[in-house]
Amino acid sequence: MAVTGNRPAAARRLAAASLGRGDPVGWFEELYAAAGRGEAVVPWAEYIPNVHLVAWAADQEVTGSGRRALVIGCGLGDDAEYLARLGFAVTAFDVAPTAVAQAKSRSAGSPVEYVVADVLNPPPAWRGAYDLVVEAYTVQVHQGDARATAIGNIVDTVASGGTLLVVAHARADDEKRGSMPWPLTRGEIEAFATDGLVLARVDEVHDNMPPGRRWRAEYRRPEVVSQVRE
């Protein structure tokens, strides 16, 4: 099926149809596949790393030094490749096989490990495995129990001493939820601070793609120092 017209509206139509079938994520593959055939455009594909990730990394003087990083919902891989350039050993995943295939094709020879996976059911081996986890605009396409599950699964991947960075569209508590994507309230951002994860800071930033407010939140898991008895 060709997907034409306004870019965000076309994605929302696919999402609505997928949700109507009881499939909250199937529309991602439909959209990426249609884009691969030249029948659609992925509205969030900017072909550059997320500007809020880049600004945060510059401000914190982040370097990978071989540490492990995980990119949630990697799309075409721009954030993953950026982190690899900073020196991280990066795993990046997306629920859409076509997105993963296109990411690999765009960055042939890249050290990034691209994987097809679902944030609602990630591999158990990822639990507590990553020193840096980056989530940008994935949770906001889910609602209700699915949103809570996604948040919990993302939190679970952060290693002892690790960091989670979340970027999301923002809305006030009294602001109507509107149509997909569904922006997060301050309370929903704070919900990532669970299972031992500590909220370090929340910044309200602005973006023109599309214009609006964003949350950029940093969380840390205190390092567990094992004690050896003599």
C-alpha positions in Angstrom: 0.0 0.0 0.0 1.4 3.4 -1.0 1.6 5.9 1.9 1.2 9.4 0.6 0.4 12.9 1.8 1.6 14.7 5.0 4.5 12.8 6.5 3.4 12.6 10.1 -0.2 12.1 9.1 0.7 9.2 6.9 2.6 7.5 9.7 -0.3 8.1 12.1 -2.7 6.4 9.6 -0.5 3.3 9.5 -0.2 3.3 13.3 -3.9 3.6 13.8 -4.6 0.7 11.5 -2.0 -1.4 13.2 -3.3 -0.6 16.6 -6.8 -1.5 15.4 -5.5 -4.9 14.5 -4.1 -5.3 18.0 -0.5 -4.9 16.8 1.1 -1.9 18.4 4.4 -2.1 16.5 3.7 -3.8 13.1 3.3 -0.4 11.4 7.0 0.4 11.8 7.9 -2.3 9.3 5.1 -1.3 7.0 6.4 2.3 7.0 10.1 1.5 6.5 9.3 -1.0 3.8 7.1 1.5 2.0 9.9 4.1 2.3 12.4 1.5 0.8 10.1 1.2 -2.2 9.9 5.0 -2.6 6.2 5.1 -1.6 6.6 6.9 1.7 9.0 8.9 3.8 9.9 8.1 7.4 8.9 11.4 9.2 11.5 11.1 11.9 14.5 10.2 9.7 16.8 13.2 9.7 19.9 11.4 8.6 21.9 13.1 11.4 22.3 12.0 15.0 19.8 13.4 17.5 20.8 17.0 18.2 19.9 16.6 21.9 22.1 13.5 22.3 24.9 15.4 20.6 24.5 18.4 22.8 24.4 16.3 26.0 27.5 14.3 24.9 29.4 17.5 24.2 28.3 19.0 27.5 29.3 15.9 29.5 32.5 15.3 27.4 31.3 11.8 26.9 33.8 9.2 25.5 33.2 5.5 25.1 36.6 4.0 25.7 35.2 0.6 24.7 32.3 0.7 27.1 29.0 -0.8 25.9 26.1 1.3 24.6 22.6 0.3 23.6 20.4 2.4 21.2 16.7 1.9 21.6 14.6 2.0 18.4 17.7 2.8 16.2 15.9 3.5 13.0 18.5 4.1 10.3 21.4 4.1 12.7 22.5 7.7 13.0 22.6 7.8 16.8 24.3 4.4 16.9 27.0 5.5 14.4 27.6 8.7 16.4 28.2 6.7 19.6 30.5 4.4 17.8 32.5 7.4 16.7 32.8 8.4 20.4 34.4 5.0 21.1 31.5 2.9 22.4 30.9 -0.7 21.5 27.4 -0.2 20.3 24.4 -2.5 20.0 21.4 -0.9 18.2 18.0 -2.4 17.7 14.8 -1.7 15.9 11.5 -3.6 15.7 11.4 -3.1 11.9 13.6 -5.6 10.0 13.7 -3.2 7.0 15.1 -0.4 9.2 17.8 -2.7 10.5 18.7 -3.8 7.0 18.8 -0.2 5.8 21.0 0.9 8.8 23.5 -1.9 8.0 23.5 -0.9 4.3 24.0 2.8 5.0 27.0 2.0 7.2 28.7 -0.9 5.6 31.7 -2.0 7.6 30.5 -0.3 10.8 31.4 -1.8 14.1 27.8 -1.3 15.4 25.9 -4.5 16.0 22.4 -4.0 14.5 19.7 -6.3 15.8 16.0 -6.8 15.2 14.3 -6.7 18.6 11.2 -5.3 20.3 11.4 -3.0 23.3 8.3 -4.7 24.7 10.2 -8.1 24.7 14.0 -7.5 24.6 16.5 -10.4 24.9 17.1 -11.4 28.5 20.9 -11.2 28.0 20.6 -7.4 27.7 19.5 -7.0 31.3 22.1 -4.9 33.2 24.5 -5.1 30.3 25.0 -1.6 29.0 27.0 1.4 30.4 25.1 3.9 28.3 21.5 3.4 27.0 20.0 6.0 24.7 16.2 6.2 24.2 14.9 8.9 21.9 11.2 9.0 20.8 10.4 5.3 21.2 8.4 5.2 24.4 6.1 8.0 23.2 4.5 5.7 20.5 3.2 3.5 23.2 0.3 4.0 25.7 -0.9 2.4 28.9 0.5 -0.9 29.9 2.8 -1.0 26.8 4.4 2.3 27.8 5.0 1.0 31.3 6.5 -2.2 30.0 8.8 -0.3 27.6 10.0 1.9 30.4 10.7 -1.0 32.7 12.5 -2.9 30.0 14.7 0.0 29.1 15.6 0.6 32.7 16.5 -3.1 33.1 19.3 -2.8 30.4 21.3 -0.2 32.4 24.4 -1.7 34.0 25.8 -0.9 37.5 27.4 2.5 37.3 25.7 3.1 33.9 23.7 6.0 32.4 20.4 6.3 30.7 19.6 9.2 28.4 15.9 9.8 27.4 14.7 12.3 24.8 11.0 12.7 24.4 8.3 15.1 23.3 7.0 16.9 26.3 3.5 17.9 27.5 2.0 19.5 30.6 -0.1 17.4 33.0 -3.2 19.3 31.9 -2.4 19.2 28.2 -4.5 16.8 26.1 -2.7 13.7 24.9 -3.7 14.2 21.3 -2.7 11.9 18.5 0.4 9.6 18.1 3.1 10.2 19.1 1.9 10.8 22.6 4.2 13.2 24.5 5.3 12.4 28.0 4.5 14.4 31.1 7.1 15.3 33.7 5.6 12.5 35.9 6.1 9.9 33.0 9.7 11.1 32.6 10.3 10.6 36.3 8.8 7.1 36.0 12.2 6.0 34.5 13.7 6.5 37.9 12.8 3.0 39.2 14.5 -0.2 40.0 17.5 1.6 41.5 17.9 4.1 38.7 18.4 7.7 39.9 17.2 10.8 38.1 20.3 13.0 37.7 18.7 15.9 35.7 15.9 16.9 33.5 16.2 19.6 30.9 13.4 21.1 28.9 14.8 21.8 25.5 13.2 23.0 22.3 13.3 21.6 18.7 12.2 22.6 15.3 11.7 19.1 13.9 8.8 19.6 14.5 8.6 22.7 16.6 7.9 22.0 20.2 9.2 21.2 23.7 11.3 18.1 24.5 12.5 16.4 27.7 16.1 15.5 27.9 16.6 13.4 31.0 19.7 11.7 32.4 19.5 8.8 34.9 22.3 6.9 36.6 22.5 3.6 38.3 24.8 3.7 41.3 27.7 1.4 41.0 27.6 -1.7 43.1 31.1 -2.3 44.6 31.5 -5.9 45.6 33.2 -6.6 48.9 35.5 -9.6 49.2 35.9 -11.1 52.6 39.4 -12.0 53.7 
